[in-house]
Each structure stands twice: as structure tokens, then as C-alpha cells.
Amino acid sequence: MSKTDKSDAKKKAFLQALEKNLGIVSNTAKQVGIHRSTYYEWRDTDPEFREAAESIQEVALDFVESKLLKRISDESDTAIIFYLKTKGKHRGYVERSEIQTTETPTLQWND
């Protein structure tokens, strides 16, 4: 088996494990027997691998969001507040004010 074939087999095994681990890179890397940096190297140099990994992570995010919505339907105050703070910012559900400006601030020192 060539080095490329071994690498492709590892990538395939990684993607299968990534799906089972809900997109968590550290756990997946340990299971497959690679260093986390190898994952990031593959992601940065192999567009097909990157696309597959991102797709798996989006599915994992969808799964977690479905769990959040379930908790909201169960009337969990914490889940409701979290959702409003993240998805309802444009309606004022924030704990802090964010000010955006196009001006460059100037600092003055008084001695």
C-alpha cells in the first residue's frame, strides 16, 4: 500500500469517526491515532476532505440545535434564555450594548 493510499484510508477513517463523535476533532484524532495538527493539515491542503469534514460538523450542529429546541419545548428557562441571547439579539435580547463606529478613536493624556 502506498503512502497516499494509507493517508486516504486514514482520512476516510477519520471522517467516519468524526461523524460518530459529533464533529469533535480531539476525540476523533485520538480514536484514529493521529495528532490534531494532522487533521488541520488535511483540512488546509485537501479541499475534498475539508468539505466532507465541514458537512459532518454542520450535521452535528443541526443535531445539537434540535436538542436545544426540544429543551425549549420542555420549557427550560435556561434554553429559552440562551436561544434569545444568541438568535434574538436583533430584538434586544442582549446583556451588553455593542457600539459600532467608523471613526478612529483618539486618546488624550493629561499630565
Secondary structure, 3 states (H helix, E strand, C coil): CCHHHHHHHHHHHHHHHHHHCCCCHHHHHHHHCCCHHHHHHHHHHCHHHHHHHHHHHHHHHHHHHHHHHHHHHCCCHHHHHHHHHHHCHHHCCCCCCCCCCCCCCCCCCCC
